[in-house]
Amino acid sequence: MEKRWNALTPEQREIIEKRGTEPAFSGAYWDHWEDGTYVCARCNTPLFSSKSKFKSGTGWPSFDDAIEGNVILQPDPDGVRTEVICANCKGHLGHVFFGEGFTPKNTRYCINSLALKFIPEEHKKE
């Protein structure tokens, strides 16, 4: 069966398919604080709850936890960082960093806004 994913903009393809990174402080979600769920822009898999989002000051959406089973961590091709990918469609989301001390979980998922869509809490209840 053919997989049907959401149509992506050229900028989203650069991030999700080519492992790009959007410029800091440029994305829609780096300073976004509504209650809801951030899902994969390509396949709609729920990735992060707004409850795990925090202000890191880095210019990208930052989360200290992912929805269990919906992201995969793997060595980045640069050999230094750890890449975060969607477990469903294998799209690049960003990177995860440990030991920075931002939250008690000591984890920062640094995610590109272009790799995400936001589903407000009130829409999930309908």
Biotite code that builds the C-alpha atoms (Angstrom):
import biotite.structure as struc

atoms = struc.array([
    struc.Atom([0.000, 0.000, 0.000], chain_id="A", res_id=1, res_name="MET", atom_name="CA", element="C"),
    struc.Atom([1.311, 3.441, -0.918], chain_id="A", res_id=2, res_name="GLU", atom_name="CA", element="C"),
    struc.Atom([1.934, 5.765, 2.016], chain_id="A", res_id=3, res_name="LYS", atom_name="CA", element="C"),
    struc.Atom([0.039, 9.028, 1.815], chain_id="A", res_id=4, res_name="ARG", atom_name="CA", element="C"),
    struc.Atom([1.686, 11.914, 3.562], chain_id="A", res_id=5, res_name="TRP", atom_name="CA", element="C"),
    struc.Atom([0.905, 15.605, 3.777], chain_id="A", res_id=6, res_name="ASN", atom_name="CA", element="C"),
    struc.Atom([2.199, 17.814, 0.986], chain_id="A", res_id=7, res_name="ALA", atom_name="CA", element="C"),
    struc.Atom([5.303, 19.685, 2.122], chain_id="A", res_id=8, res_name="LEU", atom_name="CA", element="C"),
    struc.Atom([6.573, 23.111, 1.189], chain_id="A", res_id=9, res_name="THR", atom_name="CA", element="C"),
    struc.Atom([10.082, 23.299, -0.283], chain_id="A", res_id=10, res_name="PRO", atom_name="CA", element="C"),
    struc.Atom([11.297, 24.611, 3.094], chain_id="A", res_id=11, res_name="GLU", atom_name="CA", element="C"),
    struc.Atom([9.710, 21.669, 4.938], chain_id="A", res_id=12, res_name="GLN", atom_name="CA", element="C"),
    struc.Atom([11.263, 19.208, 2.466], chain_id="A", res_id=13, res_name="ARG", atom_name="CA", element="C"),
    struc.Atom([14.671, 20.758, 3.133], chain_id="A", res_id=14, res_name="GLU", atom_name="CA", element="C"),
    struc.Atom([14.245, 20.047, 6.859], chain_id="A", res_id=15, res_name="ILE", atom_name="CA", element="C"),
    struc.Atom([12.339, 16.744, 6.889], chain_id="A", res_id=16, res_name="ILE", atom_name="CA", element="C"),
    struc.Atom([13.814, 14.985, 3.854], chain_id="A", res_id=17, res_name="GLU", atom_name="CA", element="C"),
    struc.Atom([17.282, 16.561, 3.577], chain_id="A", res_id=18, res_name="LYS", atom_name="CA", element="C"),
    struc.Atom([18.067, 16.935, 7.299], chain_id="A", res_id=19, res_name="ARG", atom_name="CA", element="C"),
    struc.Atom([18.232, 20.712, 7.173], chain_id="A", res_id=20, res_name="GLY", atom_name="CA", element="C"),
    struc.Atom([17.932, 23.210, 10.015], chain_id="A", res_id=21, res_name="THR", atom_name="CA", element="C"),
    struc.Atom([15.835, 26.348, 9.990], chain_id="A", res_id=22, res_name="GLU", atom_name="CA", element="C"),
    struc.Atom([17.432, 29.570, 11.236], chain_id="A", res_id=23, res_name="PRO", atom_name="CA", element="C"),
    struc.Atom([17.107, 30.216, 14.978], chain_id="A", res_id=24, res_name="ALA", atom_name="CA", element="C"),
    struc.Atom([14.149, 32.376, 16.040], chain_id="A", res_id=25, res_name="PHE", atom_name="CA", element="C"),
    struc.Atom([12.525, 32.024, 12.596], chain_id="A", res_id=26, res_name="SER", atom_name="CA", element="C"),
    struc.Atom([9.979, 29.251, 13.123], chain_id="A", res_id=27, res_name="GLY", atom_name="CA", element="C"),
    struc.Atom([6.342, 29.497, 14.135], chain_id="A", res_id=28, res_name="ALA", atom_name="CA", element="C"),
    struc.Atom([6.722, 27.464, 17.336], chain_id="A", res_id=29, res_name="TYR", atom_name="CA", element="C"),
    struc.Atom([9.902, 28.610, 19.111], chain_id="A", res_id=30, res_name="TRP", atom_name="CA", element="C"),
    struc.Atom([7.837, 31.074, 21.204], chain_id="A", res_id=31, res_name="ASP", atom_name="CA", element="C"),
    struc.Atom([4.445, 29.336, 21.037], chain_id="A", res_id=32, res_name="HIS", atom_name="CA", element="C"),
    struc.Atom([2.731, 28.435, 24.343], chain_id="A", res_id=33, res_name="TRP", atom_name="CA", element="C"),
    struc.Atom([-0.791, 27.120, 23.657], chain_id="A", res_id=34, res_name="GLU", atom_name="CA", element="C"),
    struc.Atom([-1.930, 23.804, 25.147], chain_id="A", res_id=35, res_name="ASP", atom_name="CA", element="C"),
    struc.Atom([-2.031, 20.952, 22.662], chain_id="A", res_id=36, res_name="GLY", atom_name="CA", element="C"),
    struc.Atom([0.079, 18.471, 20.745], chain_id="A", res_id=37, res_name="THR", atom_name="CA", element="C"),
    struc.Atom([2.845, 18.961, 18.209], chain_id="A", res_id=38, res_name="TYR", atom_name="CA", element="C"),
    struc.Atom([2.587, 16.412, 15.398], chain_id="A", res_id=39, res_name="VAL", atom_name="CA", element="C"),
    struc.Atom([4.818, 15.502, 12.465], chain_id="A", res_id=40, res_name="CYS", atom_name="CA", element="C"),
    struc.Atom([4.241, 17.882, 9.553], chain_id="A", res_id=41, res_name="ALA", atom_name="CA", element="C"),
    struc.Atom([4.608, 15.021, 7.075], chain_id="A", res_id=42, res_name="ARG", atom_name="CA", element="C"),
    struc.Atom([2.541, 12.214, 8.626], chain_id="A", res_id=43, res_name="CYS", atom_name="CA", element="C"),
    struc.Atom([0.598, 13.713, 11.598], chain_id="A", res_id=44, res_name="ASN", atom_name="CA", element="C"),
    struc.Atom([2.149, 11.360, 14.175], chain_id="A", res_id=45, res_name="THR", atom_name="CA", element="C"),
    struc.Atom([1.868, 12.926, 17.659], chain_id="A", res_id=46, res_name="PRO", atom_name="CA", element="C"),
    struc.Atom([5.411, 13.780, 18.785], chain_id="A", res_id=47, res_name="LEU", atom_name="CA", element="C"),
    struc.Atom([5.424, 16.214, 21.709], chain_id="A", res_id=48, res_name="PHE", atom_name="CA", element="C"),
    struc.Atom([2.914, 17.488, 24.253], chain_id="A", res_id=49, res_name="SER", atom_name="CA", element="C"),
    struc.Atom([2.879, 21.204, 24.999], chain_id="A", res_id=50, res_name="SER", atom_name="CA", element="C"),
    struc.Atom([3.299, 20.137, 28.645], chain_id="A", res_id=51, res_name="LYS", atom_name="CA", element="C"),
    struc.Atom([6.897, 19.096, 27.866], chain_id="A", res_id=52, res_name="SER", atom_name="CA", element="C"),
    struc.Atom([7.783, 22.363, 26.084], chain_id="A", res_id=53, res_name="LYS", atom_name="CA", element="C"),
    struc.Atom([10.047, 24.861, 27.820], chain_id="A", res_id=54, res_name="PHE", atom_name="CA", element="C"),
    struc.Atom([11.854, 28.143, 27.165], chain_id="A", res_id=55, res_name="LYS", atom_name="CA", element="C"),
    struc.Atom([15.449, 27.335, 26.276], chain_id="A", res_id=56, res_name="SER", atom_name="CA", element="C"),
    struc.Atom([16.373, 30.647, 24.683], chain_id="A", res_id=57, res_name="GLY", atom_name="CA", element="C"),
    struc.Atom([17.925, 28.794, 21.741], chain_id="A", res_id=58, res_name="THR", atom_name="CA", element="C"),
    struc.Atom([15.447, 29.942, 19.074], chain_id="A", res_id=59, res_name="GLY", atom_name="CA", element="C"),
    struc.Atom([13.955, 26.521, 18.344], chain_id="A", res_id=60, res_name="TRP", atom_name="CA", element="C"),
    struc.Atom([11.045, 24.721, 20.008], chain_id="A", res_id=61, res_name="PRO", atom_name="CA", element="C"),
    struc.Atom([12.459, 22.804, 22.976], chain_id="A", res_id=62, res_name="SER", atom_name="CA", element="C"),
    struc.Atom([10.886, 19.852, 24.748], chain_id="A", res_id=63, res_name="PHE", atom_name="CA", element="C"),
    struc.Atom([12.195, 17.716, 27.599], chain_id="A", res_id=64, res_name="ASP", atom_name="CA", element="C"),
    struc.Atom([10.161, 14.650, 26.678], chain_id="A", res_id=65, res_name="ASP", atom_name="CA", element="C"),
    struc.Atom([8.680, 13.017, 23.570], chain_id="A", res_id=66, res_name="ALA", atom_name="CA", element="C"),
    struc.Atom([5.519, 10.966, 23.209], chain_id="A", res_id=67, res_name="ILE", atom_name="CA", element="C"),
    struc.Atom([6.687, 7.433, 23.920], chain_id="A", res_id=68, res_name="GLU", atom_name="CA", element="C"),
    struc.Atom([7.421, 5.324, 20.856], chain_id="A", res_id=69, res_name="GLY", atom_name="CA", element="C"),
    struc.Atom([6.845, 8.124, 18.337], chain_id="A", res_id=70, res_name="ASN", atom_name="CA", element="C"),
    struc.Atom([10.403, 9.390, 17.872], chain_id="A", res_id=71, res_name="VAL", atom_name="CA", element="C"),
    struc.Atom([13.637, 7.555, 17.160], chain_id="A", res_id=72, res_name="ILE", atom_name="CA", element="C"),
    struc.Atom([17.053, 8.754, 18.294], chain_id="A", res_id=73, res_name="LEU", atom_name="CA", element="C"),
    struc.Atom([19.999, 7.854, 16.106], chain_id="A", res_id=74, res_name="GLN", atom_name="CA", element="C"),
    struc.Atom([23.562, 9.088, 15.603], chain_id="A", res_id=75, res_name="PRO", atom_name="CA", element="C"),
    struc.Atom([23.621, 12.136, 13.342], chain_id="A", res_id=76, res_name="ASP", atom_name="CA", element="C"),
    struc.Atom([25.679, 11.850, 10.155], chain_id="A", res_id=77, res_name="PRO", atom_name="CA", element="C"),
    struc.Atom([27.954, 14.567, 11.619], chain_id="A", res_id=78, res_name="ASP", atom_name="CA", element="C"),
    struc.Atom([29.149, 11.979, 14.162], chain_id="A", res_id=79, res_name="GLY", atom_name="CA", element="C"),
    struc.Atom([28.680, 14.399, 17.061], chain_id="A", res_id=80, res_name="VAL", atom_name="CA", element="C"),
    struc.Atom([24.976, 15.003, 17.645], chain_id="A", res_id=81, res_name="ARG", atom_name="CA", element="C"),
    struc.Atom([21.962, 12.720, 18.113], chain_id="A", res_id=82, res_name="THR", atom_name="CA", element="C"),
    struc.Atom([19.275, 13.087, 15.451], chain_id="A", res_id=83, res_name="GLU", atom_name="CA", element="C"),
    struc.Atom([15.551, 12.943, 16.260], chain_id="A", res_id=84, res_name="VAL", atom_name="CA", element="C"),
    struc.Atom([13.381, 11.373, 13.568], chain_id="A", res_id=85, res_name="ILE", atom_name="CA", element="C"),
    struc.Atom([9.686, 10.535, 13.333], chain_id="A", res_id=86, res_name="CYS", atom_name="CA", element="C"),
    struc.Atom([9.176, 6.847, 14.104], chain_id="A", res_id=87, res_name="ALA", atom_name="CA", element="C"),
    struc.Atom([6.378, 6.615, 11.529], chain_id="A", res_id=88, res_name="ASN", atom_name="CA", element="C"),
    struc.Atom([7.652, 8.378, 8.391], chain_id="A", res_id=89, res_name="CYS", atom_name="CA", element="C"),
    struc.Atom([11.379, 8.579, 9.277], chain_id="A", res_id=90, res_name="LYS", atom_name="CA", element="C"),
    struc.Atom([11.423, 12.339, 8.671], chain_id="A", res_id=91, res_name="GLY", atom_name="CA", element="C"),
    struc.Atom([14.131, 14.479, 10.282], chain_id="A", res_id=92, res_name="HIS", atom_name="CA", element="C"),
    struc.Atom([12.807, 16.606, 13.142], chain_id="A", res_id=93, res_name="LEU", atom_name="CA", element="C"),
    struc.Atom([15.913, 18.008, 14.820], chain_id="A", res_id=94, res_name="GLY", atom_name="CA", element="C"),
    struc.Atom([18.396, 16.911, 17.486], chain_id="A", res_id=95, res_name="HIS", atom_name="CA", element="C"),
    struc.Atom([18.382, 15.963, 21.153], chain_id="A", res_id=96, res_name="VAL", atom_name="CA", element="C"),
    struc.Atom([20.902, 17.169, 23.722], chain_id="A", res_id=97, res_name="PHE", atom_name="CA", element="C"),
    struc.Atom([21.549, 15.813, 27.204], chain_id="A", res_id=98, res_name="PHE", atom_name="CA", element="C"),
    struc.Atom([23.139, 17.295, 30.289], chain_id="A", res_id=99, res_name="GLY", atom_name="CA", element="C"),
    struc.Atom([22.434, 20.980, 29.645], chain_id="A", res_id=100, res_name="GLU", atom_name="CA", element="C"),
    struc.Atom([20.486, 21.475, 32.888], chain_id="A", res_id=101, res_name="GLY", atom_name="CA", element="C"),
    struc.Atom([17.465, 23.300, 31.454], chain_id="A", res_id=102, res_name="PHE", atom_name="CA", element="C"),
    struc.Atom([14.943, 21.015, 33.197], chain_id="A", res_id=103, res_name="THR", atom_name="CA", element="C"),
    struc.Atom([15.045, 18.245, 35.806], chain_id="A", res_id=104, res_name="PRO", atom_name="CA", element="C"),
    struc.Atom([14.947, 15.698, 32.959], chain_id="A", res_id=105, res_name="LYS", atom_name="CA", element="C"),
    struc.Atom([18.209, 17.217, 31.644], chain_id="A", res_id=106, res_name="ASN", atom_name="CA", element="C"),
    struc.Atom([17.053, 16.603, 28.073], chain_id="A", res_id=107, res_name="THR", atom_name="CA", element="C"),
    struc.Atom([16.396, 19.090, 25.274], chain_id="A", res_id=108, res_name="ARG", atom_name="CA", element="C"),
    struc.Atom([14.709, 17.976, 22.087], chain_id="A", res_id=109, res_name="TYR", atom_name="CA", element="C"),
    struc.Atom([15.651, 20.855, 19.763], chain_id="A", res_id=110, res_name="CYS", atom_name="CA", element="C"),
    struc.Atom([13.069, 20.607, 16.984], chain_id="A", res_id=111, res_name="ILE", atom_name="CA", element="C"),
    struc.Atom([12.547, 22.555, 13.774], chain_id="A", res_id=112, res_name="ASN", atom_name="CA", element="C"),
    struc.Atom([9.178, 24.354, 13.664], chain_id="A", res_id=113, res_name="SER", atom_name="CA", element="C"),
    struc.Atom([8.893, 23.433, 9.981], chain_id="A", res_id=114, res_name="LEU", atom_name="CA", element="C"),
    struc.Atom([8.881, 19.736, 10.934], chain_id="A", res_id=115, res_name="ALA", atom_name="CA", element="C"),
    struc.Atom([5.837, 20.246, 13.158], chain_id="A", res_id=116, res_name="LEU", atom_name="CA", element="C"),
    struc.Atom([2.149, 21.049, 13.027], chain_id="A", res_id=117, res_name="LYS", atom_name="CA", element="C"),
    struc.Atom([0.290, 22.098, 16.158], chain_id="A", res_id=118, res_name="PHE", atom_name="CA", element="C"),
    struc.Atom([-3.066, 20.664, 17.213], chain_id="A", res_id=119, res_name="ILE", atom_name="CA", element="C"),
    struc.Atom([-4.675, 22.869, 19.896], chain_id="A", res_id=120, res_name="PRO", atom_name="CA", element="C"),
    struc.Atom([-6.114, 21.093, 22.942], chain_id="A", res_id=121, res_name="GLU", atom_name="CA", element="C"),
    struc.Atom([-9.698, 22.149, 22.149], chain_id="A", res_id=122, res_name="GLU", atom_name="CA", element="C"),
    struc.Atom([-9.503, 20.519, 18.691], chain_id="A", res_id=123, res_name="HIS", atom_name="CA", element="C"),
    struc.Atom([-8.396, 17.195, 20.175], chain_id="A", res_id=124, res_name="LYS", atom_name="CA", element="C"),
    struc.Atom([-11.576, 16.956, 22.276], chain_id="A", res_id=125, res_name="LYS", atom_name="CA", element="C"),
    struc.Atom([-13.964, 17.254, 19.324], chain_id="A", res_id=126, res_name="GLU", atom_name="CA", element="C"),
])
